[in-house]
Amino acid sequence: MGRVTPSADLSRALRPRLPSPLQEVRDERFARHGVRLFLKRDDLIHPDLPGNKWRKLALNLEAAAGRTVLTFGGAYSNHLRATAAAGRLLGFPTVGVVRGDELARRPLNPSLARCAADGMRLHFVDRTTYRAKASSEVLEGLLGLFGDVVVLPEGGSNALAAQGCTALGREVAGEVDVAAVACGTGGTLAGLAAGLDPGQRALGVPVVGGGFLGEEVARLQREAFDGPAGDWSLEERFTFGGYARTTPELAAFTDGFEDRHGLPVERVYVAKLLFALTALAEEGAFAPGTRLAAVITGAPDAPLQESSVSR
């Protein structure tokens, strides 16, 4: 499998806060079912590479060895922002292939403006091309434009990302019974499960529909660990209509969680995770005595939340 932790040199350069804090919170919606709720504060790892971004990018950045990194994302992609920030901090070039060629004719939104300010070269493509971004034809075209680049997939989920996320599992070894994480592309769940001890399990809460994530997690584990690794499952009932979509019910829950615990909640991923865990606890999905950790993979970015509503 190879090394699954970043080098001391990279850690010294970026100075991540590791292990991230594990904080217990008192919430009667869990306590009345005998469940203890913990928050794994990965949002505190690094101000520019928070949450699973550090864990997924670290080994990929080392493998790139200073070459240009090209990756993919939408107009409000946290992955693009983290990659651009890493390029600025470590001094390597970055290229962001952005979904939506119409965006090239508009002023940059705050997220893409941050990428550009960090030195990322933005390349806008139409949605048909973007859907085919993993095809040899599209990749060859990008290589023809940008030359010798290291290509990272959308969201940064590949074998190295999954290997990097095993540290998340190791950090909660012996501390919790279930570790739950919101899922977009599956890389964090694949690594989290692999890093847990026997008897612990990982739970993924997809924020997108389509039923594809189970096979994606399995594929990532085959590539990263040569086969299945750890005990994991998906709970797919809480997408609320798809990526970055919300409902009045979800918004009210998130506001209430913030009021109860004094913790600003990221709305695209973390809100759906916390809603799902609360509903599952009410359904009796966790046995009395369960120590349940919710991985807080990112913090809200208030200026962007207003701007990210689809039009």
KOLZA-186413 format. One record per residue (C-alpha): residue number from 0; chain; y, x, z. Coordinates in Angstrom, 3 decimals, padded with zeros to 6 digits. Each point is the difference from the previous one (the first is absolute). Layout:
<rs>
+-----+--------+----------+----------+----------+
| num | chaine |       yy |       xx |       zz |
+-----+--------+----------+----------+----------+
| NUM |      A |        Y |        X |        Z |
...
+-----+--------+----------+----------+----------+
</rs>
This chain:
<rs>
+-----+--------+----------+----------+----------+
| num | chaine |       yy |       xx |       zz |
+-----+--------+----------+----------+----------+
|   0 |      A |  000.000 |  000.000 |  000.000 |
|   1 |      A |  002.359 |  002.916 |  000.594 |
|   2 |      A |  002.870 |  000.351 |  002.420 |
|   3 |      A |  001.505 | -003.285 |  001.192 |
|   4 |      A |  003.038 |  001.270 |  001.904 |
|   5 |      A |  003.222 |  001.476 | -001.431 |
|   6 |      A |  000.755 |  003.654 |  000.539 |
|   7 |      A |  002.110 |  001.314 |  002.837 |
|   8 |      A |  002.580 |  001.129 | -002.566 |
|   9 |      A |  000.535 | -003.536 | -001.298 |
|  10 |      A |  000.117 | -001.427 |  003.512 |
|  11 |      A |  002.602 |  002.573 |  001.008 |
|  12 |      A |  002.083 | -000.781 | -003.073 |
|  13 |      A |  000.067 | -003.770 |  000.550 |
|  14 |      A | -000.582 | -000.132 |  003.780 |
|  15 |      A | -001.772 | -003.364 |  000.221 |
|  16 |      A | -000.389 | -001.636 |  003.406 |
|  17 |      A | -003.743 |  000.081 |  000.516 |
|  18 |      A | -001.975 | -001.572 |  001.436 |
|  19 |      A |  002.126 | -003.098 | -000.338 |
|  20 |      A |  000.465 | -002.013 |  003.217 |
|  21 |      A | -002.495 | -002.694 |  000.988 |
|  22 |      A |  001.885 | -002.645 |  001.994 |
|  23 |      A | -001.496 | -003.007 |  001.758 |
|  24 |      A |  002.041 | -003.203 | -000.180 |
|  25 |      A | -000.474 | -003.100 |  002.106 |
|  26 |      A | -000.321 | -003.123 | -002.125 |
|  27 |      A | -001.477 | -003.151 |  001.528 |
|  28 |      A | -001.338 | -001.132 | -003.381 |
|  29 |      A | -002.463 |  002.880 |  000.240 |
|  30 |      A | -000.299 |  000.272 |  003.773 |
|  31 |      A | -001.225 | -003.567 |  000.446 |
|  32 |      A | -002.994 |  000.915 | -002.165 |
|  33 |      A | -000.668 |  003.183 |  001.956 |
|  34 |      A |  001.335 |  002.249 | -002.790 |
|  35 |      A |  002.251 |  002.990 |  000.658 |
|  36 |      A |  002.484 |  000.696 | -002.803 |
|  37 |      A |  001.149 |  003.524 | -000.809 |
|  38 |      A |  002.496 |  001.140 | -002.623 |
|  39 |      A | -000.813 |  003.282 | -001.751 |
|  40 |      A |  003.543 |  001.140 | -000.793 |
|  41 |      A | -000.471 |  001.844 | -003.265 |
|  42 |      A |  003.507 | -001.133 | -000.907 |
|  43 |      A |  001.218 |  002.775 |  002.322 |
|  44 |      A | -001.808 |  002.879 | -001.755 |
|  45 |      A |  002.922 |  001.125 | -002.173 |
|  46 |      A |  003.392 | -001.540 | -000.849 |
|  47 |      A | -000.430 |  000.553 | -003.748 |
|  48 |      A | -003.811 | -000.188 | -000.265 |
|  49 |      A | -000.862 | -002.684 |  002.554 |
|  50 |      A | -003.313 | -001.618 |  000.687 |
|  51 |      A | -002.820 |  000.480 | -002.434 |
|  52 |      A |  002.336 |  001.832 | -002.411 |
|  53 |      A | -000.387 |  003.315 |  001.843 |
|  54 |      A | -003.731 | -000.463 |  000.408 |
|  55 |      A | -000.547 | -000.875 | -003.678 |
|  56 |      A |  002.372 |  002.564 | -001.477 |
|  57 |      A | -000.630 |  003.125 |  002.079 |
|  58 |      A | -003.204 |  001.263 | -001.640 |
|  59 |      A |  001.217 | -001.086 | -003.431 |
|  60 |      A |  003.181 |  002.042 |  000.439 |
|  61 |      A | -001.986 |  003.065 |  000.970 |
|  62 |      A | -002.243 | -000.415 | -003.030 |
|  63 |      A |  003.082 | -000.272 | -002.236 |
|  64 |      A |  001.099 |  003.447 |  001.222 |
|  65 |      A |  003.622 | -000.440 | -001.029 |
|  66 |      A | -000.645 | -001.506 | -003.443 |
|  67 |      A |  001.840 | -003.114 | -001.144 |
|  68 |      A | -001.490 | -003.159 |  001.544 |
|  69 |      A |  000.045 | -003.138 | -002.160 |
|  70 |      A | -000.841 | -003.348 |  001.530 |
|  71 |      A |  000.484 | -003.731 | -000.467 |
|  72 |      A |  001.644 | -002.925 |  001.750 |
|  73 |      A |  002.100 | -003.123 | -000.166 |
|  74 |      A |  003.717 | -000.291 |  000.500 |
|  75 |      A | -000.310 | -000.006 |  003.805 |
|  76 |      A | -002.980 |  002.311 |  000.381 |
|  77 |      A | -000.177 |  001.781 |  003.368 |
|  78 |      A | -002.490 |  002.383 | -001.598 |
|  79 |      A |  002.571 |  001.100 | -002.593 |
|  80 |      A |  002.578 |  000.499 |  002.722 |
|  81 |      A | -002.362 |  002.067 |  002.148 |
|  82 |      A | -001.063 |  002.158 | -002.950 |
|  83 |      A |  003.618 |  000.617 | -000.965 |
|  84 |      A |  000.875 |  000.896 |  003.589 |
|  85 |      A | -002.928 |  002.424 |  000.194 |
|  86 |      A |  001.206 |  001.640 | -003.198 |
|  87 |      A |  003.439 |  000.494 |  001.497 |
|  88 |      A | -001.350 |  001.324 |  003.300 |
|  89 |      A | -002.560 |  002.355 | -001.549 |
|  90 |      A |  001.869 |  000.952 | -003.177 |
|  91 |      A | -002.244 | -001.274 | -002.796 |
|  92 |      A |  000.948 | -002.270 | -002.948 |
|  93 |      A | -001.012 | -003.663 | -000.054 |
|  94 |      A | -000.223 | -002.672 | -002.686 |
|  95 |      A | -000.209 | -003.711 |  000.765 |
|  96 |      A | -001.400 | -002.331 | -002.659 |
|  97 |      A |  001.572 | -003.345 |  000.846 |
|  98 |      A | -001.343 | -003.427 | -000.977 |
|  99 |      A |  002.558 | -001.948 | -002.075 |
| 100 |      A |  001.868 |  001.548 | -002.917 |
| 101 |      A |  002.818 | -002.526 |  000.453 |
| 102 |      A |  000.954 |  001.869 |  003.195 |
| 103 |      A |  001.189 |  002.930 | -002.086 |
| 104 |      A |  002.938 | -002.122 | -001.143 |
| 105 |      A |  001.059 | -001.024 |  003.512 |
| 106 |      A |  001.635 |  001.842 |  002.898 |
| 107 |      A | -002.629 |  001.591 |  002.206 |
| 108 |      A | -000.962 | -002.041 |  003.020 |
| 109 |      A |  000.276 |  001.751 |  003.404 |
| 110 |      A | -003.660 |  001.076 | -000.037 |
| 111 |      A |  000.100 |  001.591 | -003.444 |
| 112 |      A |  003.437 |  001.466 |  000.732 |
| 113 |      A | -001.552 |  001.751 |  003.004 |
| 114 |      A | -002.772 |  001.373 | -002.223 |
| 115 |      A |  002.550 |  001.311 | -002.484 |
| 116 |      A |  002.128 |  001.517 |  002.757 |
| 117 |      A | -003.100 |  001.856 |  001.192 |
| 118 |      A | -000.392 |  001.493 | -003.458 |
| 119 |      A | -002.651 | -002.278 | -001.490 |
| 120 |      A |  000.167 | -000.480 | -003.775 |
| 121 |      A | -000.457 | -003.715 | -000.668 |
| 122 |      A | -001.855 | -001.159 | -003.106 |
| 123 |      A | -000.051 | -003.742 | -000.648 |
| 124 |      A | -002.849 | -001.636 | -001.946 |
| 125 |      A | -000.690 | -003.558 | -001.050 |
| 126 |      A | -002.478 | -002.040 |  002.012 |
| 127 |      A | -002.745 |  000.135 | -002.632 |
| 128 |      A |  000.120 |  003.794 | -000.016 |
| 129 |      A |  000.112 |  000.069 |  003.780 |
| 130 |      A | -003.156 | -002.114 |  000.282 |
| 131 |      A | -001.744 |  002.569 | -002.192 |
| 132 |      A |  001.356 |  002.963 |  001.970 |
| 133 |      A | -003.475 |  001.392 |  000.732 |
| 134 |      A | -001.041 | -000.037 | -003.665 |
| 135 |      A | -000.357 |  003.270 | -001.874 |
| 136 |      A |  002.521 | -001.170 | -002.590 |
| 137 |      A |  002.768 | -000.623 |  002.540 |
| 138 |      A | -000.781 |  003.127 |  002.002 |
| 139 |      A | -000.017 |  002.175 | -003.112 |
| 140 |      A |  003.377 | -001.430 | -000.962 |
| 141 |      A |  001.408 |  000.833 |  003.436 |
| 142 |      A | -001.406 |  003.517 | -000.133 |
| 143 |      A |  001.611 |  000.420 | -003.392 |
| 144 |      A |  003.356 | -000.966 |  001.488 |
| 145 |      A | -000.161 |  001.891 |  003.277 |
| 146 |      A | -002.395 |  002.881 | -000.602 |
| 147 |      A | -002.076 |  001.580 |  002.751 |
| 148 |      A |  000.045 | -002.601 |  002.774 |
| 149 |      A | -002.290 | -001.106 |  002.810 |
| 150 |      A | -000.611 | -003.745 | -000.343 |
| 151 |      A | -000.324 | -002.149 |  003.129 |
| 152 |      A | -001.045 | -003.645 | -000.323 |
| 153 |      A |  002.144 | -002.944 |  001.049 |
| 154 |      A |  000.164 | -000.110 |  003.782 |
| 155 |      A | -001.399 |  003.526 |  000.182 |
| 156 |      A | -003.568 | -001.187 |  000.619 |
| 157 |      A | -002.556 |  002.523 | -001.229 |
| 158 |      A | -002.770 |  002.088 |  001.538 |
| 159 |      A |  002.411 |  002.456 |  001.635 |
| 160 |      A |  002.031 | -002.870 |  001.448 |
| 161 |      A | -003.125 | -001.558 |  001.510 |
| 162 |      A | -000.995 |  003.361 |  001.461 |
| 163 |      A |  003.452 |  000.391 |  001.512 |
| 164 |      A | -000.235 | -003.429 |  001.619 |
| 165 |      A | -003.150 |  000.935 |  001.921 |
| 166 |      A |  002.366 |  001.529 |  002.579 |
| 167 |      A |  001.189 | -003.523 |  000.792 |
| 168 |      A | -003.534 | -000.961 |  001.011 |
| 169 |      A | -000.487 |  003.153 |  002.018 |
| 170 |      A |  003.220 | -000.627 |  001.925 |
| 171 |      A | -001.324 | -003.319 |  001.356 |
| 172 |      A | -003.554 |  001.210 |  000.616 |
| 173 |      A | -001.120 | -001.345 |  003.371 |
| 174 |      A |  003.309 | -001.838 |  000.478 |
| 175 |      A | -000.616 | -003.307 | -001.790 |
| 176 |      A | -002.867 | -002.122 | -001.288 |
| 177 |      A |  001.662 | -001.336 | -003.165 |
| 178 |      A |  002.737 |  001.703 | -002.030 |
| 179 |      A |  001.752 | -002.266 | -002.496 |
| 180 |      A |  002.292 |  000.919 | -002.872 |
| 181 |      A |  001.816 | -001.844 | -002.780 |
| 182 |      A | -001.300 |  000.943 | -003.460 |
| 183 |      A |  001.690 |  000.354 | -003.360 |
| 184 |      A | -002.140 |  002.496 | -001.910 |
| 185 |      A | -002.761 |  000.701 |  002.539 |
| 186 |      A |  000.415 |  003.710 |  000.673 |
| 187 |      A |  001.004 | -000.292 |  003.637 |
| 188 |      A | -002.889 | -002.326 |  000.878 |
| 189 |      A | -002.479 |  002.258 | -001.809 |
| 190 |      A |  001.043 |  003.001 |  002.081 |
| 191 |      A |  000.550 | -001.861 |  003.265 |
| 192 |      A | -003.566 | -001.335 | -000.019 |
| 193 |      A | -001.411 |  003.436 | -000.776 |
| 194 |      A |  001.833 |  001.552 |  002.952 |
| 195 |      A | -001.151 | -002.488 |  002.648 |
| 196 |      A | -002.827 |  000.627 |  002.409 |
| 197 |      A | -003.288 | -001.940 | -000.176 |
| 198 |      A |  000.488 | -003.356 |  001.700 |
| 199 |      A |  003.607 | -000.300 | -001.106 |
| 200 |      A |  000.952 | -002.037 | -003.054 |
| 201 |      A |  002.906 | -000.202 | -002.409 |
| 202 |      A |  001.500 | -003.243 | -001.250 |
| 203 |      A |  002.145 | -000.197 | -003.119 |
| 204 |      A |  002.488 | -002.802 | -000.675 |
| 205 |      A |  000.935 | -000.035 | -003.710 |
| 206 |      A |  003.593 | -000.910 | -000.857 |
| 207 |      A | -000.979 | -000.780 | -003.600 |
| 208 |      A | -002.585 | -002.415 | -001.345 |
| 209 |      A | -002.541 |  000.393 | -002.733 |
| 210 |      A | -003.047 |  001.055 |  001.990 |
| 211 |      A | -000.032 |  003.535 | -001.439 |
| 212 |      A |  000.584 |  002.029 |  003.146 |
| 213 |      A | -003.582 |  000.016 |  001.259 |
| 214 |      A | -001.251 |  001.858 | -003.043 |
| 215 |      A |  003.084 |  002.212 |  000.005 |
| 216 |      A | -000.612 |  001.118 |  003.589 |
| 217 |      A | -003.664 |  000.626 | -000.819 |
| 218 |      A |  000.994 |  002.047 | -003.062 |
| 219 |      A |  002.443 |  002.104 |  001.987 |
| 220 |      A | -002.638 |  000.690 |  002.636 |
| 221 |      A | -002.492 |  001.075 | -002.662 |
| 222 |      A |  002.545 |  002.419 | -001.454 |
| 223 |      A |  001.238 |  001.284 |  003.355 |
| 224 |      A | -003.175 |  000.015 |  002.116 |
| 225 |      A | -002.838 | -000.235 | -002.554 |
| 226 |      A | -000.916 | -003.494 |  001.177 |
| 227 |      A |  000.718 | -002.755 |  002.525 |
| 228 |      A |  001.675 |  001.173 |  003.197 |
| 229 |      A |  000.530 | -001.944 |  003.199 |
| 230 |      A | -000.074 | -003.684 |  000.836 |
| 231 |      A |  002.723 | -001.940 | -001.789 |
| 232 |      A |  000.729 | -003.489 | -001.296 |
| 233 |      A |  002.815 | -001.953 | -001.628 |
| 234 |      A |  001.724 | -003.197 |  001.112 |
| 235 |      A |  001.534 | -001.403 | -003.186 |
| 236 |      A |  001.508 | -003.318 |  001.129 |
| 237 |      A |  003.485 |  001.251 |  000.832 |
| 238 |      A |  001.660 |  001.095 | -003.246 |
| 239 |      A |  002.602 | -002.800 |  000.206 |
| 240 |      A |  000.214 | -000.253 | -003.770 |
| 241 |      A | -000.097 |  003.678 | -000.922 |
| 242 |      A |  001.774 |  003.301 |  000.368 |
| 243 |      A |  003.438 | -000.258 |  001.663 |
| 244 |      A | -000.351 | -003.802 |  000.122 |
| 245 |      A |  000.646 | -001.921 |  003.199 |
| 246 |      A |  000.102 | -003.534 |  001.349 |
| 247 |      A |  002.094 | -001.700 |  002.687 |
| 248 |      A | -003.048 |  000.161 |  002.300 |
| 249 |      A | -000.376 |  003.762 | -000.429 |
| 250 |      A |  003.745 |  000.582 |  000.385 |
| 251 |      A |  000.109 | -002.047 |  003.216 |
| 252 |      A | -003.014 |  001.852 |  001.401 |
| 253 |      A |  001.559 |  003.379 | -000.805 |
| 254 |      A |  003.322 | -000.927 |  001.596 |
| 255 |      A | -001.893 | -001.171 |  003.073 |
| 256 |      A | -002.032 |  003.208 |  000.257 |
| 257 |      A |  003.185 |  002.045 | -000.189 |
| 258 |      A |  001.560 | -002.097 |  002.776 |
| 259 |      A | -003.090 |  000.246 |  002.221 |
| 260 |      A | -000.463 |  003.741 | -000.262 |
| 261 |      A |  003.351 |  001.460 | -001.056 |
| 262 |      A | -001.612 |  001.615 | -003.044 |
| 263 |      A |  001.536 | -000.417 | -003.469 |
| 264 |      A | -002.867 | -000.969 | -002.317 |
| 265 |      A | -000.364 |  001.184 | -003.594 |
| 266 |      A | -000.359 | -003.175 | -002.069 |
| 267 |      A | -002.150 |  000.925 | -003.013 |
| 268 |      A | -003.032 |  001.479 |  001.760 |
| 269 |      A |  000.253 | -000.015 |  003.789 |
| 270 |      A |  001.090 | -003.635 |  000.373 |
| 271 |      A | -003.108 | -001.233 | -001.808 |
| 272 |      A | -002.220 |  002.275 |  002.065 |
| 273 |      A |  001.391 | -001.233 |  003.314 |
| 274 |      A | -000.156 | -003.644 | -001.111 |
| 275 |      A | -003.628 |  000.440 | -001.063 |
| 276 |      A | -001.026 |  001.633 |  003.278 |
| 277 |      A |  001.702 | -002.720 |  002.031 |
| 278 |      A | -001.766 | -002.721 | -001.998 |
| 279 |      A | -003.354 |  001.771 |  000.272 |
| 280 |      A |  000.400 |  000.354 |  003.764 |
| 281 |      A |  000.686 | -003.733 |  000.258 |
| 282 |      A | -003.147 | -000.655 | -002.057 |
| 283 |      A | -002.091 |  002.076 |  002.402 |
| 284 |      A | -000.745 |  002.710 | -002.570 |
| 285 |      A |  000.247 |  002.734 |  002.648 |
| 286 |      A | -002.363 |  000.019 |  002.975 |
| 287 |      A |  001.534 | -000.059 |  003.495 |
| 288 |      A |  000.701 |  003.555 |  001.088 |
| 289 |      A |  000.846 |  001.201 | -003.522 |
| 290 |      A |  002.621 |  002.721 | -000.245 |
| 291 |      A |  001.793 | -000.733 | -003.271 |
| 292 |      A |  002.391 |  002.402 | -001.725 |
| 293 |      A |  002.443 | -001.081 | -002.698 |
| 294 |      A |  001.094 |  002.965 | -002.112 |
| 295 |      A |  003.781 | -000.222 | -000.512 |
| 296 |      A |  000.224 |  001.698 | -003.372 |
| 297 |      A |  003.725 | -000.312 | -000.542 |
| 298 |      A |  003.325 | -001.110 |  001.429 |
| 299 |      A |  002.314 | -002.592 | -001.512 |
| 300 |      A |  002.820 |  001.143 | -002.222 |
| 301 |      A |  002.598 | -002.692 |  000.511 |
| 302 |      A |  002.251 |  000.765 | -002.984 |
| 303 |      A | -002.967 | -000.141 | -002.364 |
| 304 |      A | -001.542 | -003.144 |  001.402 |
| 305 |      A |  002.939 | -002.075 | -001.171 |
| 306 |      A | -000.103 |  001.539 | -003.466 |
| 307 |      A | -003.741 | -000.221 | -000.556 |
| 308 |      A | -000.225 | -003.738 | -000.517 |
| 309 |      A | -001.431 | -000.695 | -003.447 |
| 310 |      A |  002.409 | -001.528 | -002.493 |
+-----+--------+----------+----------+----------+
</rs>
